[in-house]
Amino acid sequence: MRGPVAADFASYAAFYASDATEFISGPLDLAAAWHLFASDAGHWALKGFGWWTVTENGVPVGCVGLHHPPDQADIEIGWNVYDGARGRGVAREAAQAALNWAVNEMKAQRIVSYISDGNAASIALAERLGATRLPERAIHDASKAIYLHDLTRYAT
């Protein structure tokens, strides 16, 4: 994992133009994808944490990140895996590394994932990561369930 660079945008935009983004506000046109990419990258400068590009042999295969926009109650971890890299554990490995970093470097006390009910793959991953579904819904988007991550699994 590494910080995003401009050269990552082509892969990012292709992902966000696809139907794989139906649960995360997509598909997006090129301009909307650029705004989201720049927002993800800029989160580092504004908050000291953000999204990483996940690579295999130097090629972007997805992204994982932590963000906390002003309309969300908690820091959220999210993940995206690009076409051709799904089903190989890429998201799980990257999310575990991000959670480990969040706990041990930023000293995060609470991290959630906001997930649409129909997003079975993300729900399954959140649960494999040790998250449990809370009874309440996300305050910024009532269509999203809240999965609270067990951060004790990541403390070293």
C-alpha positions as CSV (number, residue, x, y, z in Angstrom):
1,M,0.0,0.0,0.0
2,R,1.1,3.5,-0.7
3,G,-0.3,7.0,-1.0
4,P,-2.2,7.8,-4.1
5,V,-0.4,9.4,-7.0
6,A,-1.8,11.0,-10.2
7,A,-0.8,7.9,-12.3
8,D,-3.3,5.9,-10.2
9,F,-6.3,7.9,-11.5
10,A,-6.8,5.9,-14.7
11,S,-7.4,2.6,-12.7
12,Y,-9.5,4.5,-10.1
13,A,-11.7,6.2,-12.8
14,A,-12.2,2.8,-14.6
15,F,-13.4,1.2,-11.4
16,Y,-15.7,4.1,-10.6
17,A,-17.2,4.0,-14.1
18,S,-18.1,0.3,-13.5
19,D,-21.2,-1.2,-12.1
20,A,-19.1,-2.6,-9.2
21,T,-19.6,0.8,-7.5
22,E,-23.4,0.6,-7.2
23,F,-23.2,0.5,-3.4
24,I,-20.7,3.4,-3.2
25,S,-22.4,6.2,-5.2
26,G,-21.4,5.0,-8.6
27,P,-21.0,4.6,-11.4
28,L,-19.4,8.0,-11.8
29,D,-18.4,10.0,-14.9
30,L,-14.7,11.1,-15.3
31,A,-15.2,14.5,-13.6
32,A,-17.0,13.1,-10.6
33,A,-14.4,10.3,-10.3
34,W,-11.6,13.0,-10.3
35,H,-13.3,15.0,-7.5
36,L,-13.6,11.8,-5.4
37,F,-10.0,10.8,-6.1
38,A,-8.7,14.3,-5.2
39,S,-10.8,14.2,-2.0
40,D,-9.4,10.8,-1.1
41,A,-5.8,12.0,-1.7
42,G,-6.4,15.4,0.1
43,H,-7.8,13.8,3.2
44,W,-4.2,13.1,4.2
45,A,-3.3,16.8,4.2
46,L,-6.4,17.8,6.1
47,K,-6.7,15.0,8.7
48,G,-3.4,13.2,8.7
49,F,-4.9,9.9,7.5
50,G,-6.7,8.9,4.3
51,W,-6.7,6.4,1.5
52,W,-3.9,4.2,0.2
53,T,-3.5,2.7,-3.2
54,V,-3.2,-1.1,-3.1
55,T,-0.8,-2.4,-5.6
56,E,0.5,-5.7,-6.9
57,N,3.8,-5.5,-8.8
58,G,3.5,-1.8,-8.9
59,V,0.0,-1.9,-10.6
60,P,-3.0,-0.5,-8.7
61,V,-5.5,-3.2,-7.9
62,G,-7.7,-1.3,-5.4
63,C,-7.7,1.2,-2.6
64,V,-8.3,1.1,1.1
65,G,-8.7,4.0,3.4
66,L,-9.8,5.8,6.5
67,H,-11.8,8.9,6.3
68,H,-13.9,11.2,8.5
69,P,-15.8,13.8,6.6
70,P,-17.8,16.3,8.7
71,D,-21.1,14.7,8.0
72,Q,-20.1,11.3,9.5
73,A,-20.1,10.5,13.2
74,D,-17.1,8.2,13.1
75,I,-13.9,7.5,11.3
76,E,-14.8,5.0,8.6
77,I,-12.7,2.3,6.9
78,G,-13.6,1.4,3.4
79,W,-12.1,-0.7,0.6
80,N,-12.4,-1.1,-3.2
81,V,-10.9,-3.8,-5.3
82,Y,-10.6,-3.4,-9.0
83,D,-11.7,-5.8,-11.7
84,G,-9.4,-8.8,-12.0
85,A,-8.2,-8.6,-8.3
86,R,-11.4,-9.6,-6.5
87,G,-11.7,-12.8,-4.6
88,R,-8.0,-13.1,-3.8
89,G,-7.9,-11.5,-0.3
90,V,-6.6,-8.2,-1.5
91,A,-9.2,-6.2,0.4
92,R,-8.8,-8.2,3.6
93,E,-5.0,-7.9,3.7
94,A,-5.1,-4.2,2.9
95,A,-7.9,-3.5,5.4
96,Q,-6.1,-5.4,8.2
97,A,-3.0,-3.3,7.5
98,A,-5.0,-0.1,7.6
99,L,-6.7,-1.0,10.8
100,N,-3.3,-2.0,12.3
101,W,-1.9,1.4,11.3
102,A,-5.0,3.3,12.6
103,V,-4.8,1.6,16.0
104,N,-1.0,1.7,16.5
105,E,-0.1,5.0,14.7
106,M,-3.1,7.3,15.0
107,K,-4.3,5.7,18.2
108,A,-7.9,5.4,16.9
109,Q,-10.5,4.5,19.5
110,R,-13.4,3.7,17.2
111,I,-13.6,2.8,13.5
112,V,-16.7,1.8,11.6
113,S,-17.7,0.8,8.1
114,Y,-21.0,2.1,6.7
115,I,-22.3,-0.6,4.4
116,S,-25.4,-0.9,2.3
117,D,-27.6,-3.9,3.2
118,G,-27.2,-5.4,-0.3
119,N,-23.4,-5.2,-0.4
120,A,-22.9,-8.8,0.7
121,A,-19.2,-8.9,-0.2
122,S,-18.4,-5.9,2.0
123,I,-20.6,-7.2,4.9
124,A,-18.8,-10.5,4.8
125,L,-15.4,-8.8,4.8
126,A,-16.3,-6.5,7.6
127,E,-17.4,-9.5,9.7
128,R,-14.2,-11.4,8.8
129,L,-12.3,-8.3,10.0
130,G,-14.1,-8.6,13.4
131,A,-16.7,-6.0,12.9
132,T,-20.2,-6.4,14.4
133,R,-23.4,-4.8,13.0
134,L,-24.9,-2.1,15.3
135,P,-28.7,-1.7,15.6
136,E,-28.7,1.9,14.5
137,R,-28.3,3.3,11.0
138,A,-25.7,5.8,9.8
139,I,-26.8,9.4,10.6
140,H,-25.4,10.7,7.3
141,D,-27.2,8.0,5.2
142,A,-30.0,5.9,6.6
143,S,-29.6,3.4,3.9
144,K,-26.2,2.3,5.4
145,A,-25.8,-0.1,8.3
146,I,-23.0,0.5,10.8
147,Y,-20.3,-2.1,11.4
148,L,-18.2,-1.4,14.4
149,H,-14.6,-2.8,14.2
150,D,-13.1,-4.6,17.1
151,L,-9.8,-2.6,17.4
152,T,-8.4,-4.8,20.1
153,R,-7.5,-7.3,17.3
154,Y,-5.1,-4.8,15.8
155,A,-3.3,-3.4,18.9
156,T,0.4,-4.4,19.1
